[in-house]
């Protein structure tokens, strides 16, 4: 299923305090970003359309996928994040209240998430998101790269130089 939420914002979308999706907590990608989004939302620092997409609002969102991977309830996790604590403490809470994946499961999760959008069912959505910010298909190959471009952490290739690549 393709997420139909139109999250068009000024490009790039700079949100201080929001980590990139590839940053790891306890070896797990995306988890830290999800905690950042919860904290930033509570502080009123997320764009309104991002607020509508938190948690399980869309079943294929990265928040929803992360919660399913850890087998945690987003609302319960959100309440725990808002109590305070470090990312490592929150990950331990997730393990205690959901499940603790083994090293191989974490490796598979990290590979799946970091490659989402590259030659898979997420490619169409990746291209739609690129179009929303005025970039052509193929500018980046994964949703993680798109997020980093959209949020100013990754620079796109200069179009005039891209044609000279060998």
C-alpha positions as CSV (number, residue, x, y, z in Angstrom):
1,X,0.0,0.0,0.0
2,X,1.3,3.5,-0.9
3,X,1.1,6.2,1.7
4,X,-1.1,8.9,0.2
5,X,-0.2,11.7,2.7
6,X,1.1,14.7,0.9
7,X,3.9,16.0,3.1
8,X,4.9,19.0,1.0
9,X,7.0,21.5,2.9
10,X,9.6,24.1,2.0
11,X,12.7,22.3,0.8
12,X,14.8,21.5,2.7
13,X,12.8,20.8,5.8
14,X,15.2,21.7,8.6
15,X,14.0,20.5,12.0
16,X,16.7,21.0,14.6
17,X,17.0,18.0,16.9
18,X,15.7,15.5,14.4
19,X,18.2,12.7,13.6
20,X,18.6,11.1,10.2
21,X,16.9,7.7,9.8
22,X,20.1,5.8,9.5
23,X,21.4,6.8,12.9
24,X,21.4,3.9,15.3
25,X,20.4,3.4,18.9
26,X,21.5,0.0,20.2
27,X,22.5,-1.0,16.7
28,X,18.9,-0.3,15.4
29,X,18.3,2.2,12.6
30,X,15.3,4.6,12.8
31,X,14.5,4.1,16.5
32,X,16.2,7.3,17.6
33,X,14.5,9.3,14.9
34,X,11.1,8.0,16.1
35,X,11.9,9.1,19.6
36,X,13.0,12.5,18.3
37,X,9.7,12.9,16.4
38,X,7.7,12.2,19.6
39,X,9.8,14.7,21.6
40,X,9.7,17.4,19.0
41,X,5.9,16.9,18.5
42,X,5.3,17.4,22.2
43,X,7.3,20.6,21.9
44,X,5.2,21.8,18.9
45,X,8.2,21.7,16.6
46,X,6.9,19.3,13.9
47,X,5.1,20.5,10.9
48,X,1.3,19.8,11.1
49,X,1.3,17.3,8.3
50,X,4.1,15.3,10.1
51,X,1.9,15.3,13.2
52,X,-0.9,13.6,11.3
53,X,1.5,10.9,10.1
54,X,3.0,9.8,13.5
55,X,2.7,6.3,14.8
56,X,0.3,3.9,13.1
57,X,-1.5,6.7,11.1
58,X,-0.2,4.9,7.9
59,X,0.5,1.2,8.2
60,X,3.6,1.4,6.0
61,X,5.1,4.4,7.7
62,X,8.6,3.9,9.2
63,X,7.1,4.6,12.7
64,X,4.5,1.8,12.2
65,X,7.2,-0.6,10.8
66,X,9.5,0.1,13.8
67,X,6.8,-0.5,16.3
68,X,5.8,-3.7,14.6
69,X,9.5,-4.8,14.4
70,X,9.8,-4.3,18.2
71,X,6.2,-5.4,18.9
72,X,5.4,-2.3,20.9
73,X,2.3,-0.2,21.0
74,X,3.0,3.3,19.7
75,X,0.8,5.1,22.2
76,X,2.4,3.4,25.1
77,X,5.8,4.1,23.7
78,X,4.9,7.7,23.1
79,X,3.8,8.0,26.8
80,X,7.1,6.4,27.9
81,X,9.2,8.8,25.7
82,X,7.4,11.8,27.2
83,X,8.3,10.6,30.8
84,X,11.9,11.3,29.9
85,X,14.9,9.0,29.8
86,X,17.7,8.3,27.4
87,X,17.3,6.6,24.0
88,X,19.1,3.6,25.5
89,X,16.6,3.4,28.4
90,X,13.7,3.8,26.0
91,X,15.1,1.0,23.8
92,X,15.3,-1.2,26.9
93,X,11.7,-0.3,27.7
94,X,10.8,-1.4,24.1
95,X,12.6,-4.7,24.6
96,X,10.9,-5.3,28.0
97,X,7.4,-4.4,26.7
98,X,7.7,-5.8,23.2
99,X,10.6,-8.0,22.1
100,X,14.3,-8.0,21.9
101,X,15.4,-8.9,18.3
102,X,18.6,-11.0,18.0
103,X,21.6,-9.7,16.0
104,X,20.5,-11.4,12.8
105,X,17.0,-9.8,13.0
106,X,18.6,-6.4,13.6
107,X,20.9,-6.9,10.6
108,X,17.9,-7.8,8.4
109,X,15.8,-4.9,9.8
110,X,18.7,-2.4,9.2
111,X,19.2,-3.7,5.6
112,X,15.5,-3.6,4.8
113,X,15.0,-0.1,6.2
114,X,18.2,1.4,4.8
115,X,17.4,0.1,1.3
116,X,13.6,0.9,1.3
117,X,12.7,2.4,-2.1
118,X,15.5,0.9,-4.0
119,X,14.0,-1.4,-6.6
120,X,11.1,-2.5,-4.4
121,X,7.4,-1.7,-3.8
122,X,8.5,1.6,-2.2
123,X,10.2,3.0,-5.4
124,X,7.0,4.6,-6.7
125,X,6.5,6.5,-3.4
126,X,10.1,7.5,-3.4
127,X,9.7,9.0,-6.8
128,X,6.5,10.8,-5.7
129,X,8.3,12.3,-2.7
130,X,11.1,13.5,-5.0
131,X,8.6,15.1,-7.3
132,X,7.0,16.9,-4.3
133,X,10.3,18.7,-3.6
134,X,11.1,19.3,-7.3
135,X,13.7,16.6,-7.9
136,X,13.6,14.0,-10.7
137,X,13.4,10.3,-10.2
138,X,16.8,8.7,-9.6
139,X,18.1,11.7,-7.6
140,X,18.4,9.3,-4.7
141,X,17.8,5.6,-4.5
142,X,16.4,5.0,-1.0
143,X,13.9,6.6,1.3
144,X,16.6,7.1,3.9
145,X,18.6,9.1,1.3
146,X,15.4,11.0,0.4
147,X,14.8,11.9,4.0
148,X,18.4,13.1,4.4
149,X,18.2,15.2,1.2
150,X,14.8,16.6,2.2
151,X,16.1,17.6,5.6
152,X,19.3,19.1,4.4
153,X,21.8,16.5,5.6
154,X,22.7,15.1,2.2
155,X,23.3,17.3,-0.9
156,X,21.9,16.3,-4.2
157,X,24.2,15.9,-7.2
158,X,24.5,19.1,-9.3
159,X,22.2,18.5,-12.3
160,X,24.6,20.1,-14.8
161,X,27.5,17.8,-13.6
162,X,25.4,14.6,-13.4
163,X,25.3,14.2,-17.2
164,X,29.1,14.0,-17.2
165,X,29.2,11.0,-14.9
166,X,30.9,7.9,-16.3
